[in-house]
Amino acid sequence: AALVSLPETVLADVLSQFAFAALGLLGDADAGAASANLSSRRAFVSFVATFSLQVALMVGSHVAGILASRASSRRVLLWTVPFSAGLQAAAGLVGLAGTIGAVAACGAMVGLSLMLLVPLQALVAQLAPPDRVSEAMGAVGAFKCM
Protein backbone atom coordinates (compact mmCIF):
# COMPACT_ATOMS: atom_id res chain seq x y z
CA ALA A 1 0.00 0.00 0.00
CA ALA A 2 2.88 2.37 0.70
CA LEU A 3 4.35 2.06 -2.80
CA VAL A 4 0.94 2.36 -4.42
CA SER A 5 0.30 5.57 -2.46
CA LEU A 6 3.36 7.39 -3.82
CA PRO A 7 1.34 9.43 -6.37
CA GLU A 8 -0.63 11.01 -3.53
CA THR A 9 2.63 11.94 -1.79
CA VAL A 10 3.84 13.56 -5.00
CA LEU A 11 0.57 15.41 -5.24
CA ALA A 12 0.78 16.84 -1.76
CA ASP A 13 4.47 17.62 -1.51
CA VAL A 14 6.17 18.04 -4.84
CA LEU A 15 3.78 19.17 -7.58
CA SER A 16 3.66 22.90 -6.79
CA GLN A 17 7.40 23.20 -6.21
CA PHE A 18 8.07 21.26 -9.40
CA ALA A 19 5.76 23.54 -11.40
CA PHE A 20 7.35 26.67 -9.93
CA ALA A 21 10.83 25.37 -10.71
CA ALA A 22 9.85 24.45 -14.28
CA LEU A 23 8.67 28.00 -14.89
CA GLY A 24 11.46 29.74 -12.95
CA LEU A 25 9.16 31.02 -10.20
CA LEU A 26 10.99 29.70 -7.14
CA GLY A 27 13.23 32.68 -6.47
CA ASP A 28 12.34 35.59 -4.22
CA ALA A 29 11.30 38.84 -5.83
CA ASP A 30 12.03 42.34 -4.61
CA ALA A 31 9.29 44.24 -2.84
CA GLY A 32 6.69 46.07 -4.84
CA ALA A 33 5.33 45.33 -8.29
CA ALA A 34 7.76 42.51 -9.03
CA SER A 35 6.67 40.69 -5.88
CA ALA A 36 2.99 41.13 -6.72
CA ASN A 37 3.61 39.88 -10.27
CA LEU A 38 5.50 36.82 -9.00
CA SER A 39 2.75 36.10 -6.49
CA SER A 40 0.01 36.31 -9.11
CA ARG A 41 1.99 34.10 -11.51
CA ARG A 42 2.49 31.51 -8.75
CA ALA A 43 -1.23 31.59 -7.98
CA PHE A 44 -2.09 31.03 -11.66
CA VAL A 45 0.39 28.15 -11.94
CA SER A 46 -1.04 26.56 -8.79
CA PHE A 47 -4.55 26.91 -10.18
CA VAL A 48 -3.63 25.31 -13.52
CA ALA A 49 -1.78 22.42 -11.86
CA THR A 50 -4.54 21.77 -9.33
CA PHE A 51 -7.41 22.09 -11.80
CA SER A 52 -5.83 19.76 -14.35
CA LEU A 53 -5.04 17.28 -11.58
CA GLN A 54 -8.62 17.30 -10.28
CA VAL A 55 -10.16 16.84 -13.73
CA ALA A 56 -7.75 13.99 -14.54
CA LEU A 57 -8.44 12.37 -11.15
CA MET A 58 -12.17 12.53 -11.80
CA VAL A 59 -11.83 10.98 -15.26
CA GLY A 60 -9.28 8.39 -14.09
CA SER A 61 -11.38 7.29 -11.13
CA HIS A 62 -14.40 6.92 -13.38
CA VAL A 63 -12.41 4.83 -15.87
CA ALA A 64 -11.00 2.68 -13.06
CA GLY A 65 -14.51 2.08 -11.77
CA ILE A 66 -15.72 1.03 -15.22
CA LEU A 67 -12.73 -1.28 -15.64
CA ALA A 68 -13.30 -2.79 -12.19
CA SER A 69 -16.92 -3.55 -13.10
CA ARG A 70 -15.72 -5.53 -16.13
CA ALA A 71 -12.70 -7.22 -14.51
CA SER A 72 -11.70 -7.96 -10.94
CA SER A 73 -10.25 -5.24 -8.71
CA ARG A 74 -7.05 -7.26 -8.46
CA ARG A 75 -6.62 -7.37 -12.23
CA VAL A 76 -7.36 -3.65 -12.59
CA LEU A 77 -4.85 -2.87 -9.83
CA LEU A 78 -2.22 -4.98 -11.59
CA TRP A 79 -2.90 -3.04 -14.81
CA THR A 80 -2.88 0.39 -13.22
CA VAL A 81 0.34 0.06 -11.18
CA PRO A 82 2.68 0.09 -14.23
CA PHE A 83 0.46 2.70 -15.90
CA SER A 84 0.73 4.89 -12.81
CA ALA A 85 4.49 4.43 -12.63
CA GLY A 86 4.81 5.45 -16.28
CA LEU A 87 2.71 8.56 -15.69
CA GLN A 88 4.83 9.49 -12.68
CA ALA A 89 8.01 9.17 -14.75
CA ALA A 90 6.53 11.09 -17.68
CA ALA A 91 5.39 13.89 -15.37
CA GLY A 92 9.03 14.43 -14.43
CA LEU A 93 10.02 14.79 -18.07
CA VAL A 94 7.32 17.39 -18.76
CA GLY A 95 9.22 19.88 -16.59
CA LEU A 96 11.84 20.18 -19.31
CA ALA A 97 9.42 22.15 -21.49
CA GLY A 98 8.95 24.98 -18.98
CA THR A 99 5.54 26.14 -20.22
CA ILE A 100 2.15 26.48 -18.57
CA GLY A 101 0.88 23.72 -20.86
CA ALA A 102 3.58 21.45 -19.48
CA VAL A 103 2.41 22.27 -15.96
CA ALA A 104 -1.16 21.33 -16.94
CA ALA A 105 0.11 18.07 -18.48
CA CYS A 106 2.12 17.33 -15.35
CA GLY A 107 -0.93 17.89 -13.14
CA ALA A 108 -3.03 15.67 -15.39
CA MET A 109 -0.43 12.91 -15.28
CA VAL A 110 -0.28 13.01 -11.49
CA GLY A 111 -4.10 13.02 -11.34
CA LEU A 112 -4.36 10.03 -13.67
CA SER A 113 -1.74 8.18 -11.66
CA LEU A 114 -4.08 8.36 -8.66
CA MET A 115 -6.66 6.21 -10.45
CA LEU A 116 -5.03 3.13 -8.91
CA LEU A 117 -6.43 4.08 -5.51
CA VAL A 118 -9.93 2.99 -6.61
CA PRO A 119 -9.10 -0.70 -7.19
CA LEU A 120 -6.71 -0.67 -4.22
CA GLN A 121 -9.43 0.39 -1.80
CA ALA A 122 -11.84 -2.17 -3.29
CA LEU A 123 -9.29 -4.95 -3.11
CA VAL A 124 -8.42 -4.19 0.51
CA ALA A 125 -12.09 -4.30 1.44
CA GLN A 126 -12.53 -7.62 -0.39
CA LEU A 127 -9.44 -9.39 0.97
CA ALA A 128 -9.43 -8.25 4.57
CA PRO A 129 -10.96 -10.62 7.14
CA PRO A 130 -14.55 -9.58 7.88
CA ASP A 131 -13.77 -8.53 11.43
CA ARG A 132 -10.74 -6.42 10.40
CA VAL A 133 -11.95 -4.51 7.33
CA SER A 134 -11.96 -1.14 9.06
CA GLU A 135 -8.44 -1.73 10.39
CA ALA A 136 -7.19 -2.60 6.90
CA MET A 137 -8.89 0.45 5.36
CA GLY A 138 -7.36 2.63 8.08
CA ALA A 139 -3.90 1.23 7.33
CA VAL A 140 -4.26 2.09 3.63
CA GLY A 141 -5.44 5.58 4.56
CA ALA A 142 -2.46 6.03 6.87
CA PHE A 143 -0.03 5.05 4.12
CA LYS A 144 -1.68 7.56 1.78
CA CYS A 145 -0.98 10.29 4.31
CA MET A 146 2.74 9.56 4.75
GUSE-695388 format. One record per residue (C-alpha): residue number from 1; residue in one letter; z, x, y. Coordinates in nm, 4 decimals. Each point is the difference from the previous one (the first is absolute). Layout:
node nr:NUM | rest:A | pz:Z | px:X | py:Y
...
***
This chain:
node nr:1 | rest:A | pz:0.0000 | px:0.0000 | py:0.0000
node nr:2 | rest:A | pz:0.0698 | px:0.2876 | py:0.2370
node nr:3 | rest:L | pz:-0.3499 | px:0.1471 | py:-0.0313
node nr:4 | rest:V | pz:-0.1623 | px:-0.3402 | py:0.0306
node nr:5 | rest:S | pz:0.1968 | px:-0.0650 | py:0.3208
node nr:6 | rest:L | pz:-0.1364 | px:0.3063 | py:0.1822
node nr:7 | rest:P | pz:-0.2548 | px:-0.2022 | py:0.2035
node nr:8 | rest:E | pz:0.2836 | px:-0.1966 | py:0.1582
node nr:9 | rest:T | pz:0.1744 | px:0.3259 | py:0.0928
node nr:10 | rest:V | pz:-0.3209 | px:0.1214 | py:0.1617
node nr:11 | rest:L | pz:-0.0248 | px:-0.3278 | py:0.1858
node nr:12 | rest:A | pz:0.3486 | px:0.0217 | py:0.1432
node nr:13 | rest:D | pz:0.0251 | px:0.3691 | py:0.0779
node nr:14 | rest:V | pz:-0.3330 | px:0.1698 | py:0.0411
node nr:15 | rest:L | pz:-0.2743 | px:-0.2387 | py:0.1134
node nr:16 | rest:S | pz:0.0788 | px:-0.0119 | py:0.3733
node nr:17 | rest:Q | pz:0.0584 | px:0.3732 | py:0.0299
node nr:18 | rest:F | pz:-0.3195 | px:0.0670 | py:-0.1943
node nr:19 | rest:A | pz:-0.1994 | px:-0.2312 | py:0.2285
node nr:20 | rest:F | pz:0.1464 | px:0.1593 | py:0.3126
node nr:21 | rest:A | pz:-0.0772 | px:0.3477 | py:-0.1301
node nr:22 | rest:A | pz:-0.3576 | px:-0.0980 | py:-0.0921
node nr:23 | rest:L | pz:-0.0608 | px:-0.1171 | py:0.3556
node nr:24 | rest:G | pz:0.1939 | px:0.2781 | py:0.1736
node nr:25 | rest:L | pz:0.2751 | px:-0.2298 | py:0.1283
node nr:26 | rest:L | pz:0.3062 | px:0.1833 | py:-0.1320
node nr:27 | rest:G | pz:0.0673 | px:0.2245 | py:0.2979
node nr:28 | rest:D | pz:0.2248 | px:-0.0892 | py:0.2908
node nr:29 | rest:A | pz:-0.1611 | px:-0.1045 | py:0.3251
node nr:30 | rest:D | pz:0.1213 | px:0.0737 | py:0.3497
node nr:31 | rest:A | pz:0.1775 | px:-0.2742 | py:0.1908
node nr:32 | rest:G | pz:-0.1998 | px:-0.2605 | py:0.1823
node nr:33 | rest:A | pz:-0.3451 | px:-0.1353 | py:-0.0738
node nr:34 | rest:A | pz:-0.0738 | px:0.2421 | py:-0.2823
node nr:35 | rest:S | pz:0.3151 | px:-0.1085 | py:-0.1815
node nr:36 | rest:A | pz:-0.0841 | px:-0.3684 | py:0.0435
node nr:37 | rest:N | pz:-0.3554 | px:0.0620 | py:-0.1251
node nr:38 | rest:L | pz:0.1274 | px:0.1891 | py:-0.3055
node nr:39 | rest:S | pz:0.2507 | px:-0.2747 | py:-0.0722
node nr:40 | rest:S | pz:-0.2623 | px:-0.2743 | py:0.0209
node nr:41 | rest:R | pz:-0.2400 | px:0.1981 | py:-0.2211
node nr:42 | rest:R | pz:0.2760 | px:0.0497 | py:-0.2582
node nr:43 | rest:A | pz:0.0774 | px:-0.3721 | py:0.0074
node nr:44 | rest:F | pz:-0.3678 | px:-0.0858 | py:-0.0555
node nr:45 | rest:V | pz:-0.0284 | px:0.2483 | py:-0.2881
node nr:46 | rest:S | pz:0.3156 | px:-0.1428 | py:-0.1591
node nr:47 | rest:F | pz:-0.1393 | px:-0.3512 | py:0.0350
node nr:48 | rest:V | pz:-0.3342 | px:0.0925 | py:-0.1598
node nr:49 | rest:A | pz:0.1660 | px:0.1844 | py:-0.2894
node nr:50 | rest:T | pz:0.2532 | px:-0.2762 | py:-0.0648
node nr:51 | rest:F | pz:-0.2473 | px:-0.2866 | py:0.0317
node nr:52 | rest:S | pz:-0.2554 | px:0.1580 | py:-0.2332
node nr:53 | rest:L | pz:0.2777 | px:0.0789 | py:-0.2474
node nr:54 | rest:Q | pz:0.1298 | px:-0.3577 | py:0.0013
node nr:55 | rest:V | pz:-0.3449 | px:-0.1542 | py:-0.0458
node nr:56 | rest:A | pz:-0.0809 | px:0.2410 | py:-0.2849
node nr:57 | rest:L | pz:0.3387 | px:-0.0689 | py:-0.1617
node nr:58 | rest:M | pz:-0.0646 | px:-0.3731 | py:0.0159
node nr:59 | rest:V | pz:-0.3460 | px:0.0342 | py:-0.1556
node nr:60 | rest:G | pz:0.1165 | px:0.2550 | py:-0.2580
node nr:61 | rest:S | pz:0.2957 | px:-0.2107 | py:-0.1105
node nr:62 | rest:H | pz:-0.2246 | px:-0.3017 | py:-0.0374
node nr:63 | rest:V | pz:-0.2491 | px:0.1990 | py:-0.2085
node nr:64 | rest:A | pz:0.2816 | px:0.1413 | py:-0.2148
node nr:65 | rest:G | pz:0.1290 | px:-0.3517 | py:-0.0603
node nr:66 | rest:I | pz:-0.3452 | px:-0.1201 | py:-0.1046
node nr:67 | rest:L | pz:-0.0421 | px:0.2988 | py:-0.2314
node nr:68 | rest:A | pz:0.3445 | px:-0.0572 | py:-0.1514
node nr:69 | rest:S | pz:-0.0911 | px:-0.3619 | py:-0.0753
node nr:70 | rest:R | pz:-0.3024 | px:0.1203 | py:-0.1982
node nr:71 | rest:A | pz:0.1619 | px:0.3020 | py:-0.1692
node nr:72 | rest:S | pz:0.3573 | px:0.0991 | py:-0.0735
node nr:73 | rest:S | pz:0.2229 | px:0.1455 | py:0.2717
node nr:74 | rest:R | pz:0.0246 | px:0.3202 | py:-0.2021
node nr:75 | rest:R | pz:-0.3768 | px:0.0423 | py:-0.0109
node nr:76 | rest:V | pz:-0.0360 | px:-0.0737 | py:0.3720
node nr:77 | rest:L | pz:0.2762 | px:0.2510 | py:0.0777
node nr:78 | rest:L | pz:-0.1760 | px:0.2627 | py:-0.2103
node nr:79 | rest:W | pz:-0.3217 | px:-0.0675 | py:0.1932
node nr:80 | rest:T | pz:0.1590 | px:0.0023 | py:0.3435
node nr:81 | rest:V | pz:0.2035 | px:0.3215 | py:-0.0337
node nr:82 | rest:P | pz:-0.3050 | px:0.2347 | py:0.0036
node nr:83 | rest:F | pz:-0.1672 | px:-0.2220 | py:0.2609
node nr:84 | rest:S | pz:0.3096 | px:0.0263 | py:0.2190
node nr:85 | rest:A | pz:0.0177 | px:0.3765 | py:-0.0464
node nr:86 | rest:G | pz:-0.3647 | px:0.0313 | py:0.1025
node nr:87 | rest:L | pz:0.0585 | px:-0.2099 | py:0.3107
node nr:88 | rest:Q | pz:0.3008 | px:0.2122 | py:0.0932
node nr:89 | rest:A | pz:-0.2063 | px:0.3180 | py:-0.0321
node nr:90 | rest:A | pz:-0.2932 | px:-0.1482 | py:0.1925
node nr:91 | rest:A | pz:0.2313 | px:-0.1133 | py:0.2800
node nr:92 | rest:G | pz:0.0936 | px:0.3637 | py:0.0534
node nr:93 | rest:L | pz:-0.3645 | px:0.0988 | py:0.0365
node nr:94 | rest:V | pz:-0.0687 | px:-0.2702 | py:0.2593
node nr:95 | rest:G | pz:0.2168 | px:0.1905 | py:0.2491
node nr:96 | rest:L | pz:-0.2713 | px:0.2617 | py:0.0306
node nr:97 | rest:A | pz:-0.2179 | px:-0.2421 | py:0.1968
node nr:98 | rest:G | pz:0.2509 | px:-0.0466 | py:0.2832
node nr:99 | rest:T | pz:-0.1243 | px:-0.3413 | py:0.1157
node nr:100 | rest:I | pz:0.1646 | px:-0.3389 | py:0.0345
node nr:101 | rest:G | pz:-0.2290 | px:-0.1268 | py:-0.2764
node nr:102 | rest:A | pz:0.1378 | px:0.2694 | py:-0.2273
node nr:103 | rest:V | pz:0.3528 | px:-0.1170 | py:0.0820
node nr:104 | rest:A | pz:-0.0978 | px:-0.3567 | py:-0.0940
node nr:105 | rest:A | pz:-0.1540 | px:0.1268 | py:-0.3258
node nr:106 | rest:C | pz:0.3130 | px:0.2013 | py:-0.0738
node nr:107 | rest:G | pz:0.2206 | px:-0.3051 | py:0.0563
node nr:108 | rest:A | pz:-0.2252 | px:-0.2102 | py:-0.2224
node nr:109 | rest:M | pz:0.0112 | px:0.2600 | py:-0.2760
node nr:110 | rest:V | pz:0.3786 | px:0.0149 | py:0.0096
node nr:111 | rest:G | pz:0.0155 | px:-0.3813 | py:0.0011
node nr:112 | rest:L | pz:-0.2327 | px:-0.0266 | py:-0.2985
node nr:113 | rest:S | pz:0.2006 | px:0.2618 | py:-0.1853
node nr:114 | rest:L | pz:0.3002 | px:-0.2332 | py:0.0185
node nr:115 | rest:M | pz:-0.1795 | px:-0.2582 | py:-0.2158
node nr:116 | rest:L | pz:0.1540 | px:0.1630 | py:-0.3077
node nr:117 | rest:L | pz:0.3399 | px:-0.1399 | py:0.0945
node nr:118 | rest:V | pz:-0.1092 | px:-0.3502 | py:-0.1081
node nr:119 | rest:P | pz:-0.0582 | px:0.0826 | py:-0.3693
node nr:120 | rest:L | pz:0.2967 | px:0.2395 | py:0.0031
node nr:121 | rest:Q | pz:0.2416 | px:-0.2720 | py:0.1054
node nr:122 | rest:A | pz:-0.1485 | px:-0.2412 | py:-0.2556
node nr:123 | rest:L | pz:0.0179 | px:0.2554 | py:-0.2779
node nr:124 | rest:V | pz:0.3619 | px:0.0870 | py:0.0757
node nr:125 | rest:A | pz:0.0930 | px:-0.3677 | py:-0.0107
node nr:126 | rest:Q | pz:-0.1826 | px:-0.0436 | py:-0.3325
node nr:127 | rest:L | pz:0.1353 | px:0.3085 | py:-0.1765
node nr:128 | rest:A | pz:0.3608 | px:0.0011 | py:0.1141
node nr:129 | rest:P | pz:0.2564 | px:-0.1528 | py:-0.2373
node nr:130 | rest:P | pz:0.0738 | px:-0.3585 | py:0.1043
node nr:131 | rest:D | pz:0.3558 | px:0.0773 | py:0.1048
node nr:132 | rest:R | pz:-0.1029 | px:0.3038 | py:0.2109
node nr:133 | rest:V | pz:-0.3077 | px:-0.1214 | py:0.1907
node nr:134 | rest:S | pz:0.1732 | px:-0.0012 | py:0.3377
node nr:135 | rest:E | pz:0.1332 | px:0.3518 | py:-0.0590
node nr:136 | rest:A | pz:-0.3490 | px:0.1256 | py:-0.0870
node nr:137 | rest:M | pz:-0.1539 | px:-0.1698 | py:0.3044
node nr:138 | rest:G | pz:0.2712 | px:0.1523 | py:0.2179
node nr:139 | rest:A | pz:-0.0747 | px:0.3468 | py:-0.1391
node nr:140 | rest:V | pz:-0.3701 | px:-0.0367 | py:0.0854
node nr:141 | rest:G | pz:0.0930 | px:-0.1180 | py:0.3489
node nr:142 | rest:A | pz:0.2315 | px:0.2978 | py:0.0453
node nr:143 | rest:F | pz:-0.2751 | px:0.2430 | py:-0.0981
node nr:144 | rest:K | pz:-0.2340 | px:-0.1649 | py:0.2507
node nr:145 | rest:C | pz:0.2530 | px:0.0706 | py:0.2736
node nr:146 | rest:M | pz:0.0441 | px:0.3716 | py:-0.0734
***
